[in-house]
Amino acid sequence: MYATNYHRASSVQDAVKLKSEADEGKYLSGGMTLIATMKQRLAAPSDLVDLRHIPDLKGISVNGKSVRIGAAATHFDVASSVELKAACPAICDLAHHIGDPHVRHMGTIGGSVANNDPAADYPAALLALDAVVVTNAREIKAADFFTGLFETALEEGEMIVAVTFDAPAKAGYAKFRNPASRYAMTGVFVARRDDGDVRVAVTGAGAGGVFRHSGMEAALAASWSPDALSGIAVDPSDLLSDIHANAEYRANLVKVMAKRAVAAA
């Protein structure tokens, strides 16, 4: 690991200021990806600005159907929130199956969303829930936030403050986990709103990152059941092929995980 300067920010404004004054600064939340890449000397930030001790980034609140999750909320916080479980148990279940206990107690929702790993779980949840990513400067719809593999709409110096969404009428998530990393080789989050709007978001499979599947959405809008997906075809041409699974295998997993997600919902 290369030498770096460490800063503990006390507020959002303090964090933004510290990073703006650094040559090549990086925000540090749980550090599940950043620290690992620094250890491998694949990243060499001049300064790290620790966000974990900022009060405004913590906490989970549910007001009726309105949900707000602070960016520094850990996966464990999300998984164990009683209020959140009553409003949207699917996202609690999603968080409960991220990594292992160490990862769940250190990793944060804000860090995961900002990193936008193509195999991460939260991007599928945010896209299916039509969530809003709140930053220190603006609010960004999830549909506009995730722009590609490890790419987001965040601008230089911009940081995530919270994630907000309206609790759905029904939602479910299912993923086929890599047995070593527990990342999603394919994960599908399904959500149905009170007005009948259905969203299906897929992670871990798309060559361009998280994406929605319109065919499955139409089928589930007509009939909310796993069987409604039986006749849906998943095109493998835009899916990932790697040492873990080829595109055709992932295409089948999308369908299988979608059925399981609906059953869970």
C-alpha positions as CSV (number, residue, x, y, z in Angstrom):
1,M,0.0,0.0,0.0
2,Y,1.3,3.5,-0.9
3,A,1.4,6.2,1.8
4,T,-1.7,8.2,2.3
5,N,-3.0,11.0,4.6
6,Y,-6.0,10.1,6.8
7,H,-8.7,12.6,7.8
8,R,-11.7,12.1,10.0
9,A,-14.5,14.4,8.8
10,S,-17.0,15.7,11.4
11,S,-19.7,16.9,9.0
12,V,-20.7,16.7,5.4
13,Q,-19.3,20.2,4.8
14,D,-16.0,19.3,6.5
15,A,-15.7,16.2,4.3
16,V,-16.3,18.1,1.1
17,K,-13.7,20.7,2.1
18,L,-11.1,18.1,3.1
19,K,-11.4,16.3,-0.2
20,S,-11.4,19.5,-2.2
21,E,-8.1,20.5,-0.6
22,A,-6.4,17.1,-1.4
23,D,-4.4,16.4,-4.5
24,E,-6.1,13.1,-5.2
25,G,-8.5,12.5,-2.3
26,K,-11.0,9.7,-1.9
27,Y,-14.0,9.4,0.4
28,L,-13.8,6.4,2.7
29,S,-16.9,4.7,4.1
30,G,-16.7,1.0,4.9
31,G,-13.6,0.6,2.7
32,M,-14.6,-2.9,1.5
33,T,-13.4,-2.1,-2.0
34,L,-11.1,0.9,-1.6
35,I,-8.9,-0.5,1.1
36,A,-8.5,-3.8,-0.9
37,T,-7.5,-2.0,-4.1
38,M,-5.1,0.2,-2.1
39,K,-3.4,-2.9,-0.6
40,Q,-3.0,-4.3,-4.1
41,R,-1.5,-0.9,-5.2
42,L,-4.3,-0.5,-7.8
43,A,-5.3,2.7,-6.1
44,A,-3.1,5.4,-4.6
45,P,-5.2,8.3,-3.2
46,S,-3.2,11.1,-1.6
47,D,-5.8,11.5,1.1
48,L,-8.6,9.5,2.6
49,V,-11.6,11.4,4.1
50,D,-13.3,9.1,6.6
51,L,-17.1,9.6,6.5
52,R,-18.1,7.0,9.2
53,H,-18.3,9.5,12.1
54,I,-20.6,12.1,10.5
55,P,-23.9,12.1,12.4
56,D,-26.0,13.3,9.4
57,L,-25.0,10.2,7.4
58,K,-26.3,7.8,9.9
59,G,-29.7,6.4,10.8
60,I,-32.7,4.9,9.1
61,S,-36.2,6.6,9.3
62,V,-39.6,5.4,8.1
63,N,-42.5,7.9,8.0
64,G,-45.5,6.1,6.6
65,K,-44.3,4.8,3.3
66,S,-41.4,7.2,3.0
67,V,-38.1,5.6,3.7
68,R,-34.7,7.3,4.2
69,I,-31.5,5.4,4.8
70,G,-28.4,7.3,5.7
71,A,-25.4,6.7,3.5
72,A,-23.3,5.5,6.4
73,A,-25.8,2.9,7.5
74,T,-24.1,-0.4,7.5
75,H,-25.5,-3.5,5.8
76,F,-26.1,-4.8,9.3
77,D,-28.0,-1.7,10.2
78,V,-30.2,-2.2,7.1
79,A,-30.7,-5.9,7.8
80,S,-31.6,-5.4,11.5
81,S,-33.9,-2.4,11.3
82,V,-37.3,-3.2,12.7
83,E,-38.9,-0.2,11.1
84,L,-37.5,-0.9,7.7
85,K,-38.4,-4.6,7.9
86,A,-42.1,-3.5,8.5
87,A,-42.0,-1.2,5.4
88,C,-39.8,-3.2,3.0
89,P,-38.6,-6.6,4.3
90,A,-37.0,-7.4,0.9
91,I,-34.2,-4.8,1.3
92,C,-33.5,-6.1,4.8
93,D,-33.2,-9.6,3.4
94,L,-30.9,-8.3,0.7
95,A,-28.6,-6.7,3.2
96,H,-28.6,-9.8,5.4
97,H,-27.1,-11.8,2.6
98,I,-24.3,-9.4,1.7
99,G,-20.8,-10.9,2.3
100,D,-20.1,-12.2,5.7
101,P,-20.6,-10.7,9.2
102,H,-17.4,-8.6,9.0
103,V,-18.5,-7.1,5.7
104,R,-22.0,-6.5,6.9
105,H,-20.8,-4.6,10.0
106,M,-18.3,-2.5,8.1
107,G,-19.7,-2.0,4.6
108,T,-22.2,0.8,4.0
109,I,-25.1,1.3,1.6
110,G,-23.6,4.7,0.5
111,G,-20.3,3.1,-0.3
112,S,-21.8,0.2,-2.2
113,V,-24.0,2.5,-4.3
114,A,-21.2,5.0,-5.0
115,N,-18.9,2.1,-6.1
116,N,-21.6,0.6,-8.3
117,D,-19.9,-2.8,-8.6
118,P,-21.7,-4.8,-11.4
119,A,-22.3,-7.6,-8.9
120,A,-23.5,-5.5,-6.0
121,D,-26.9,-6.0,-4.5
122,Y,-28.2,-2.5,-3.7
123,P,-28.2,-1.1,-7.3
124,A,-30.9,-3.6,-8.2
125,A,-33.0,-2.7,-5.1
126,L,-32.7,1.1,-5.8
127,L,-33.6,0.7,-9.5
128,A,-36.6,-1.5,-8.8
129,L,-37.8,0.7,-5.9
130,D,-37.5,3.8,-8.1
131,A,-35.3,5.2,-5.3
132,V,-33.6,8.6,-5.2
133,V,-29.9,9.0,-4.3
134,V,-29.5,12.2,-2.2
135,T,-26.1,13.9,-2.4
136,N,-24.7,17.0,-0.7
137,A,-25.6,18.9,-3.9
138,R,-28.7,17.4,-5.4
139,E,-31.2,14.5,-5.7
140,I,-30.7,11.9,-8.5
141,K,-33.2,9.2,-9.6
142,A,-31.7,5.7,-9.5
143,A,-32.5,5.4,-13.2
144,D,-30.2,8.3,-13.9
145,F,-27.6,7.5,-11.3
146,F,-26.1,4.1,-12.5
147,T,-24.4,4.8,-15.7
148,G,-22.1,1.8,-16.3
149,L,-19.7,-0.6,-14.8
150,F,-18.3,1.1,-11.7
151,E,-19.7,4.4,-13.1
152,T,-22.3,6.7,-11.6
153,A,-23.6,10.2,-12.2
154,L,-21.6,11.5,-9.2
155,E,-19.5,14.5,-10.0
156,E,-16.0,15.3,-8.6
157,G,-16.3,15.9,-4.9
158,E,-20.0,15.0,-4.7
159,M,-20.9,12.6,-2.0
160,I,-24.0,10.5,-1.2
161,V,-25.8,11.6,1.9
162,A,-28.8,9.2,1.9
163,V,-31.1,7.0,-0.2
164,T,-34.8,7.5,-0.2
165,F,-37.8,5.6,-1.6
166,D,-41.5,4.9,-1.1
167,A,-42.2,1.5,0.3
168,P,-43.7,-0.8,-2.3
169,A,-46.8,-2.9,-1.9
170,K,-44.7,-6.1,-2.5
171,A,-41.1,-6.7,-3.2
172,G,-38.6,-9.6,-3.2
173,Y,-35.0,-10.3,-4.0
174,A,-33.1,-13.4,-4.9
175,K,-29.6,-14.0,-6.0
176,F,-27.3,-16.8,-7.1
177,R,-24.2,-16.2,-4.9
178,N,-20.6,-16.7,-5.8
179,P,-19.6,-19.3,-3.1
180,A,-16.4,-17.4,-2.2
181,S,-17.2,-13.7,-2.4
182,R,-21.0,-14.0,-2.0
183,Y,-21.4,-11.4,-4.7
184,A,-24.3,-11.9,-7.0
185,M,-23.5,-13.9,-10.1
186,T,-27.1,-12.9,-10.9
187,G,-29.5,-11.2,-8.6
188,V,-33.1,-10.0,-9.3
189,F,-35.1,-7.5,-7.3
190,V,-38.8,-7.2,-8.1
191,A,-41.2,-4.6,-6.7
192,R,-44.9,-3.8,-7.2
193,R,-46.3,-0.4,-6.2
194,D,-49.8,0.3,-5.0
195,D,-50.8,1.6,-8.4
196,G,-49.8,-1.6,-10.0
197,D,-46.5,-0.4,-11.5
198,V,-44.0,-3.3,-11.6
199,R,-40.2,-3.0,-11.8
200,V,-37.7,-5.8,-12.3
201,A,-34.0,-5.0,-11.9
202,V,-31.1,-7.3,-12.5
203,T,-27.6,-7.2,-11.1
204,G,-24.5,-9.4,-11.5
205,A,-25.5,-10.3,-15.1
206,G,-25.5,-7.2,-17.4
207,A,-22.4,-6.3,-19.4
208,G,-23.3,-2.7,-18.7
209,G,-24.2,-3.1,-15.1
210,V,-27.6,-3.1,-13.4
211,F,-30.6,-3.0,-15.7
212,R,-34.4,-3.4,-15.9
213,H,-36.2,-6.2,-17.8
214,S,-39.2,-4.8,-19.5
215,G,-40.6,-8.2,-20.6
216,M,-40.7,-9.5,-17.1
217,E,-42.2,-6.2,-15.9
218,A,-45.1,-6.5,-18.4
219,A,-45.7,-10.1,-17.5
220,L,-45.8,-9.5,-13.8
221,A,-48.0,-6.4,-14.2
222,A,-50.6,-8.7,-15.9
223,S,-50.2,-11.5,-13.4
224,W,-48.1,-11.2,-10.2
225,S,-46.9,-14.8,-9.9
226,P,-43.8,-16.8,-10.7
227,D,-45.6,-18.7,-13.4
228,A,-46.1,-15.5,-15.3
229,L,-42.4,-15.5,-16.1
230,S,-42.3,-19.0,-17.6
231,G,-42.7,-17.8,-21.2
232,I,-40.3,-14.9,-20.9
233,A,-37.1,-15.1,-22.9
234,V,-33.9,-13.4,-21.6
235,D,-31.5,-12.3,-24.3
236,P,-27.9,-13.3,-23.5
237,S,-26.3,-11.0,-26.0
238,D,-25.9,-8.2,-23.5
239,L,-24.9,-10.3,-20.5
240,L,-21.6,-11.0,-18.9
241,S,-19.4,-14.0,-19.6
242,D,-16.5,-14.8,-17.3
243,I,-14.8,-17.6,-15.4
244,H,-17.9,-17.9,-13.1
245,A,-20.6,-18.3,-15.8
246,N,-21.2,-17.6,-19.4
247,A,-23.9,-15.3,-20.8
248,E,-26.3,-18.2,-21.6
249,Y,-26.0,-19.6,-18.1
250,R,-26.7,-16.1,-16.6
251,A,-29.7,-15.6,-18.9
252,N,-31.2,-18.7,-17.3
253,L,-30.3,-17.5,-13.9
254,V,-32.1,-14.2,-14.5
255,K,-35.3,-16.1,-15.1
256,V,-34.8,-18.5,-12.2
257,M,-33.9,-15.7,-9.7
258,A,-36.8,-13.6,-10.9
259,K,-39.2,-16.4,-10.2
260,R,-37.7,-16.9,-6.7
261,A,-37.9,-13.1,-6.0
262,V,-41.6,-13.0,-6.9
263,A,-42.2,-16.1,-4.7
264,A,-40.4,-14.4,-1.8
265,A,-42.4,-11.3,-2.3
